[in-house]
């Protein structure tokens, strides 16, 4: 039985992360203005050079908050979590370099694969989602899925507040699931910390943004979020793990296949994601991210229902309802406003 003070330190983790993140941004912003300006390109939604690299503060705050809170709470960070943190920091460094001087596609993917492989190696011994697959085959598929999830998180970070509107509801839901006993304590604390850090970042990224995450933030955020969802799926809640990021998965994956079908170079910057097309179709940035946020809250509620119902029928109904809700939002974004 944990002491009440231990619970207090755990619950204080997101507040601590938000404060650390905001303070770091204030300290780092002059340097980012000088060395890390993001200039508008074909993919951009902004029209003037804006500093990027806010992800340095987000990732640093999230990891530091977990370490500090666990220290004060008297909790031990296991070797697996420290490996995940090391991989997250490594991927943040890769993103930082890519922000300043773009890395060619193949080396970038190889570096990302190293970080993802480290996270997979840190999974509990015998961890397997699908018993009918050989262990090595599932690990290979998880590596490919991890590469896609990390990159789609980066691709979807193309609008002010978009990553906040997506990841805050997802991590908040994961934290609640963890506090209810459906995730490991260290995973729960890390989800809470990432949620808090993004809330600390949000005031600086609100439309019109004064600061962007950059690859230094979006790549490791994708890695951590993918790790959270993998843990949730491994605990028997695969449908919940699919529902939580369903909007991101649908927007990015449909866009990828559409571009492949059109013969487009998929590594070239573009503005054809549904959320980007929405702004071209007359939706305000605030309207787009608000709809995404509300959709993600609804998906989180469906995910919670599947966790606590423990029914295959409920899982199927929730997946259908989630798919319908995502489809309706994507369809709205695709049409010009009257």
NUDOZA-418118 format. One record per residue (C-alpha): x, y, z. Coordinates in steps of 0.1 Angstrom, whole numbers, padded with zeros to 4 digits, always signed. Each point is the difference from the previous one (the first is absolute). Example, Ala and Ser with C-alpha at 12.3 -4.5 7.8 and 13.67 -1.06 7.14 Angstrom:
<sites>
+0123-0045+0078/+0014+0034-0007/
</sites>
This chain:
<sites>
+0000+0000+0000/+0014+0034-0011/+0001+0028+0025/-0022+0030-0006/+0031+0022-0006/+0011-0024-0028/-0034+0005-0018/+0004+0038+0004/+0034-0001-0016/-0013-0021-0029/-0030+0022-0005/+0023+0031+0001/+0020-0014-0030/-0019+0018-0028/+0000+0033+0019/+0037-0003+0006/+0005-0008-0037/-0021+0030-0011/+0020+0024+0022/+0034-0014-0011/-0011+0002-0037/-0012+0036+0002/+0031+0011+0018/+0023-0017-0024/-0018+0016-0030/+0004+0035+0015/+0037-0007+0005/+0006-0016-0034/-0022+0021-0023/+0027+0027-0006/+0024-0027-0012/-0026-0016-0021/-0009+0033-0016/+0037+0004-0009/+0009-0035-0012/-0032-0019-0007/-0024+0020-0021/-0024-0020-0021/-0006+0017-0033/-0032-0005-0019/+0000-0028-0026/-0025-0020-0021/-0012-0019+0031/-0002+0030+0023/-0032+0016+0014/+0020+0030+0013/+0009+0030-0021/+0029+0015+0020/+0032-0016+0014/-0007-0015+0034/+0024-0016+0024/-0002-0038+0003/+0015-0023+0025/-0025+0003+0028/+0001-0038+0002/+0033+0003+0019/-0019+0015+0029/-0029-0025-0003/+0021-0031+0000/+0025+0013+0026/-0029+0010+0023/-0019-0033-0004/+0031-0022+0008/+0012+0023+0028/-0034+0001+0016/-0002-0038+0001/+0035-0003+0015/-0007+0027+0026/-0034-0012+0010/+0011-0036+0003/+0030+0011+0021/-0022+0019+0025/-0026-0027+0000/+0026-0027+0007/-0008-0019-0032/+0026-0019-0020/+0004+0005-0037/+0006-0034-0016/+0027-0007-0026/-0027-0003-0027/-0013+0035+0006/+0035+0015+0001/+0007-0017-0034/-0032+0016-0014/+0011+0034+0014/+0034-0005-0016/-0015-0008-0034/-0023+0030+0003/+0029+0023+0007/+0019-0015-0029/-0029+0005-0024/-0004+0036+0013/+0037+0006-0009/-0006-0015-0035/-0030+0024-0004/+0020+0029+0012/+0027-0006-0026/-0027-0005-0027/-0016+0034+0010/+0033+0018-0005/+0014-0019-0030/-0023-0026-0016/+0012-0036+0001/-0004-0021-0031/-0030-0024+0000/+0019-0033+0004/+0023+0010+0028/-0029+0017+0018/-0021-0032-0002/+0029-0021+0012/+0006+0023+0030/-0038-0001+0008/+0001-0038-0003/+0028-0002+0026/-0021+0019+0025/-0031-0021-0007/+0020-0032+0003/+0013+0011+0034/-0036+0006+0012/-0011-0034-0013/+0030-0017+0018/-0011+0017+0032/-0034-0017-0001/-0006-0027+0027/+0014-0034-0007/-0024-0021-0020/-0021+0031-0010/-0021-0010-0031/-0032+0014-0014/-0009-0028-0024/+0008-0036+0010/-0005-0013-0035/+0030+0020-0013/+0036-0011+0006/+0018+0023+0025/+0025+0014-0025/-0028+0006-0026/-0021+0020+0025/+0031+0020+0011/+0007+0009-0037/-0036+0011-0005/+0001+0020+0031/+0032+0017-0012/-0017+0010-0033/-0031+0011+0019/+0022+0021+0023/+0018+0016-0029/-0034+0010-0015/-0014+0012+0033/+0030+0022+0008/+0000+0015-0035/-0038+0005-0002/+0002+0019+0033/+0026+0023-0017/-0021+0003-0032/-0031+0010+0020/+0019+0027+0019/-0008+0026-0027/-0025+0023+0017/+0001+0021+0031/-0013-0020+0030/-0005-0032-0021/+0023-0022+0020/-0014+0014+0032/-0036-0007-0012/+0010-0036-0008/+0025-0011+0027/-0015+0018+0031/-0033-0020-0002/+0019-0032-0008/+0025+0003+0029/-0027+0012+0024/-0021-0030-0008/+0030-0023+0004/+0008+0016+0033/-0035-0006+0012/+0001-0036-0012/+0033-0004+0019/-0013+0015+0032/-0028-0025-0002/+0025-0029-0002/+0001-0007-0037/+0036+0012-0006/+0032-0004+0018/+0008+0028+0025/+0031+0013-0018/-0019+0001-0033/-0028+0019+0016/+0023+0025+0015/+0017+0006-0033/-0033+0005-0018/-0010+0025+0027/+0033+0018-0004/-0003+0002-0038/-0036+0013+0003/+0012+0027+0025/+0030+0010-0021/-0022+0005-0031/-0024+0021+0021/+0030+0021+0010/+0009+0004-0037/-0036+0008-0011/+0000+0037+0008/+0030+0006-0022/-0014-0020-0029/-0036+0013+0000/-0010+0016-0033/+0018+0020-0012/+0029-0020+0014/+0031+0017+0014/+0018-0033+0002/-0001-0034-0018/+0009-0034+0014/+0023-0009-0028/+0012-0036-0008/+0019+0001+0033/-0035-0002+0016/-0023-0018-0024/+0023-0030-0005/+0005-0009+0036/-0036+0008+0009/-0010-0025-0027/+0025-0026+0015/-0014+0005+0036/-0036-0001-0011/+0005-0031-0021/+0017-0016+0031/-0030+0009+0022/-0024-0015-0025/+0020-0031-0004/+0000-0005+0037/-0038+0005+0000/-0005-0026-0028/+0024-0024+0018/-0022+0002+0031/-0029-0014-0021/-0015+0033-0012/+0009-0001-0037/-0033+0017-0011/+0005+0029+0024/+0036+0004-0012/-0014+0003-0036/-0028+0023+0009/+0021+0026+0019/+0022+0011-0030/-0026-0009-0027/-0003+0036-0014/+0038+0002-0005/+0002-0035-0015/-0029+0007-0024/+0011+0035-0012/+0037-0009-0005/-0005-0035-0015/-0028+0010-0024/+0021+0029-0011/+0031-0022-0005/-0019-0025-0022/-0016+0028-0020/+0033+0016-0007/+0015-0034-0010/-0029-0006-0023/+0005+0035-0016/+0037-0008-0005/+0011+0028+0023/+0034+0000+0017/-0011-0009+0036/+0031+0017+0015/-0007+0034-0015/-0017+0026+0022/-0037+0003-0008/-0034+0014+0012/-0023-0029-0008/-0007-0014+0035/-0037+0004+0008/+0007+0025+0028/+0021+0021-0024/-0027-0002-0027/-0025+0012+0026/+0018+0033+0004/+0001+0004-0038/-0037-0008-0001/-0009+0029+0023/+0003-0015+0035/+0018+0021+0025/+0030-0016+0018/-0018+0002+0033/-0031-0017-0015/+0021-0028-0014/+0019-0007+0032/-0031+0003+0021/-0018-0026-0021/+0031-0023+0002/+0001+0005+0038/-0037-0008+0005/+0003-0030-0023/+0029-0013+0020/-0020+0004+0033/-0028-0020-0016/+0024-0027-0011/+0015-0001+0035/-0035-0006+0014/-0005-0029-0024/+0034-0014+0010/-0010+0002+0036/-0032-0019-0007/+0019-0028-0017/+0024-0003+0030/-0027-0003+0026/-0025-0020-0020/+0024-0028-0009/-0024-0011-0027/+0009-0009-0036/-0034+0013-0011/+0006+0034+0016/+0035+0001-0015/-0015-0005-0035/-0027+0027+0005/+0025+0025+0014/+0023-0006-0029/-0028+0006-0025/-0012+0031+0019/+0036+0013+0002/+0005-0006-0037/-0033+0019-0008/+0010+0030+0021/+0034+0002-0016/-0014-0004-0035/-0025+0028+0006/+0027+0024+0012/+0022-0009-0030/-0029+0006-0023/-0008+0034+0015/+0037+0010-0003/-0001-0010-0037/-0028+0023-0010/+0001+0037-0004/-0020+0019+0025/-0030+0019-0013/
</sites>
